[in-house]
Amino acid sequence: MTKFLLNDFVIDDFIKFALKEDLYYGDITTDAVCANIINPQFEVYLTARVDGVLCGRQIFERVFEILSGDKIKVEFYFSDGQEIKKGDKIAKICGDARYILTGERLALNFIQKLSGIATYTRKFQSIVDKYNVRVVDTRKNTPNFRIFEKYAVKVGGGHLHRFNLSDCVMLKDNHIALLGGSIISAVKEVRKNLSHAHKIEVECDTIEQVREAILAKADIIMLDNMSCNQMKECCELINNKAIVEASGCVTLDNIEQIAMTGVDIISTSAIVMKAPTLDLAFDYNP
């Protein structure tokens, strides 16, 4: 389902840049430790220290493939999207000790970060599944890490907003202000140069703006930082004339109340930016 997001030719550049960051002048610790060991072999396990959702298996494997060629074998016991429990052995890594020790931290950084996002996303989405509401990410992401974060959101059961600025028109308050404050004028201006294949989303802070967005025939209407009562009133007003997206200050505590207002989409940066890293261990197996 999400495999297309992580084609090797896309992710390899990111991994190589990360390896360069770590290895520009070599791994002096591992080089020194292994200097007088002939063909040093090592076996370690990736294990879970907490419960969560696994994400980043392919990236973890590619770190060692790019670093060592075929000198490291990684055997996973779980797939991306599967739930893991505290104490589970997730994967076995064996082969040339130099490459295992050199790639350990980077491989862990990837898989811990992405598993954390997938785990946190699943918590949000599972709360609103029964309301047929989608939890989606935003463009508030880590620069140059978006492809991985979006992958993790999908693995966690969430959904994706636009990938970049060319995917969809999103008229925010500053765009509208630049055109005199009129949503109708802003949508009309955008349509002059817009491809038929793109949708138009309008950010609305008030019920009056929602009425104007309906008149402008916006495809998506975002209810930004509104109360649940306001959102419910807006959903009744829109009445399926547009996709309704709620955004702003979404938490695990209030997301169900938001879903109950009748919105179709709940967008939140929290599933990426506030997701705690999942605690995984890289342990020697004596």
N, C-alpha and C positions, 0 to 999 in steps of 0.2 A: 504493500500500500504506500509506504513512504520511501521505498528503496531508491526511487528516482532522484530524491533530494541529495543522495550521497554517492553519486558516481565518482569512481576513483579519480578521474581526470579533473574533477572539481575540487575534491578535498585534499588531493596530494599536495597542491601548492601550499595550502594552509599548514599542513603537517610539516612540510619541509622548512617553511619560514620559522615555525616553532622550534624545530630541531636546530636550526641555525642559531636561534636565540640562546639555546642551551649549550651548543657545541662549537661556537665560533672558534674558540681556542682550545678545544678538546676537553675531555673529561679527565682531569689530572688525578682525581681520586681513584677511579676505576683503572686507569692506565697504570698507576703505581701499584695498586693491589694485585693486578693480574700480570705484572711485568715478568715474573719468574715462574708462572704457572703454565705448563704446556697444555694446550687445549682445555681451558677451564670450562667445566660444565656445571649447570645450576638448574634447580627445579624449585619453582615457587607457585603459590596459589593466590588467586584473587578471591578474597572472601568478603562477605557482608558483615559489617558491624552493627547495622540497623536494618529494619524492614524498608522496602522501597520497590521501585520499578526500574528494571535494568534498561539502560540506554547508552549506546556508544560502542557496541561490540565491534562493528566494522572498523571504526576509527582506531580503537585500541589495537586491533590486529594490524592495521596499516602502519602504525608507528613502528612496529617491530619488523614488518616486511620491508619498509623503506630503509630502515636503519641497518638491517642485517641480511637482506635477501632471504635465503632459505635456512639461515643458521638458527632461527628461533621457531619453535612450534607452539602455537597457541590453541588450546582445546577448550572451547566454551561448553558449559553444561546448561546454559540458559540462553534464550533469544531475547532480542530487544522487545520490550513491551510486557515481558513476563514479570510477575511479582517475585521478589526475592525476600528471604527471611534472615534475620540476624543469625549468623553462624554458618550460613550456606556457603559452600565452595562454589564459586561462580565459574572459574576457569583455571586451567593449569598452564603454566608457561615454563617451557624447558628448552635448553640449548646452550649456546655460547654465553657464558656468564658476563662477558664484557658488554654485549649488546643488551642483555636483560637489565643490568645495573644502570646502563646509560639511558635506556628508554623508559625506565620505571616511572619516574615522576611525571613525564609528559603524558604517557599513556593513562596514568591515574588521573591527571588533571582533566583530561577530556571526559573520561567515563564517569568520574564523580560529578562533574558539573552537569553533564547531560542527564544523568540518572536523577539528579536532584530536581531538574526542571520537569522531567517526565513524571516523577513522583508527586510533585506539587500540583502540576496540571491535572493529574487524575483526581486529586482531592477536590478541586474546583468543579470539574466536569461531572463527577459522580453525584454531586449534590443536586444538579439541575437536569440530569438525564430524564427524569420522570416528567419534566415539563416540556420536553422536546426543544430545549434551548441549547444553542452552541456557545461554548466558551472559546474565544479567539484571542490570539496574541495582538501586539501592537508593534509600532516601529520604535518603541523605547527598548532598545536592545544594546548589547555590547558591540561597539563598532568592529567590523571585520569578522564577527562571529555569528552573524545572523543566520546563515545557512544551517549551522549546527543547532542553534537555539530553536529554530522553526522545526527542524527534524525532531527534536526532543519533545516539543509541544504535541506534534502528531503522534509520536510513540506513546505519550501519556494519555491519549484519547481526546486531546483538544483539537481545535481547528485553527486555520490560518487566515489572517487579514492579508492585506497586500504585501507583496515581497519588497516592493520599492515604489518610488514616486511615479513610475510610468504605468503601474498596474491599474490604477483606479483614480478618478478625480475625487479628492476630498476637500471640499470647500469649508475651511475653518474660519473662525471669527475674524482673523486678520485679513484673509482673502476677501471676505465679504465687506469688511471695513474699507478696504482699498477701493472698492467699487461703490462707495457711498452708503453702505449698510443695507443694501437691498439684495435679498436672496434671489428674488426673481430675476433681477438684472444680472447677478453673478452667474446663475445657471444659464441664462440666455447667452451671455458672453462666452462661456465655456463651450457651449454646444456649437458655436460657430466653427471651432477648430478641432472638435473632438471626433475621434474614430467611432464608428457605430458599434465597435466591439467593447467599448469601455462604459462602465457604469459611473453615475454621479452620486456621490454621497455628500450630504450637507450636515454640518454640525449645528445643533440647535440648543440654546441655553434656556429658552422660554417657550411657552405654549404658543405665543404669537408667532415666533419664528417657525414653529412646526406647521402652523396654518399656511405660512408663506411657502414653505418647502413643499407642501402638498400641492399648492397652486402651481408651483414651478415644475411639478412632476418629477421630483428627485427620485432616483431609484432606491436610495438608502437614506434613512433619516436617523441621525445619531442624537440620542437624548443625553446631553452632557451634564453630569453633576446635578441631575434632578432628584427630587425626593420620590419615593415610591408612589405616593399619591399622584404627583405630577406625571410620572411615567404611565401610570394606569390611565389617566385622563387622555394622554397623548396617544396611547395605543388605540383607545376607543375612537379617537378623532381620525387617526390614520386609517383604521379599518381595512387593512390589507392593501392599501393603495401604494405602499412602499415597504421594503424590509426595514424593521425597526431594530436599531442597535442601541444598547445602553452602555455608557462608559463613565468612569470617574469614581474613585474611592471604593472599588470593589474589593471585598474581603471574604474570607471563608464564613464569617459570621453573618454577612448581609446578602450573600449572593442568592440564596433561596428566595428571600423577599423580593429581590429584583426580578427573578425569573417568574414569580407569580403575578407580575404586573401585565404580562402578555407580550413582552419583547421577544424577538426572534434570536437575537445575538447579544452576548455580553462580552465586551472587549475589555481586557485588563492587562496592564504591564506587569502585574504582580506575579503571574505564573512564570515569568522569566527573570525579572529584576529582583524579586524578593524570594526566589526559591533557594532554600538552603542546600548547600552541597551535600550529596549523599556520602556517608562515611563508609568507604571501602578500604580494605587492607591488602597489601602486597607482601605476603609472608613466606619466608623460607620454610621448606618442608623437610625436616631432618630425616 
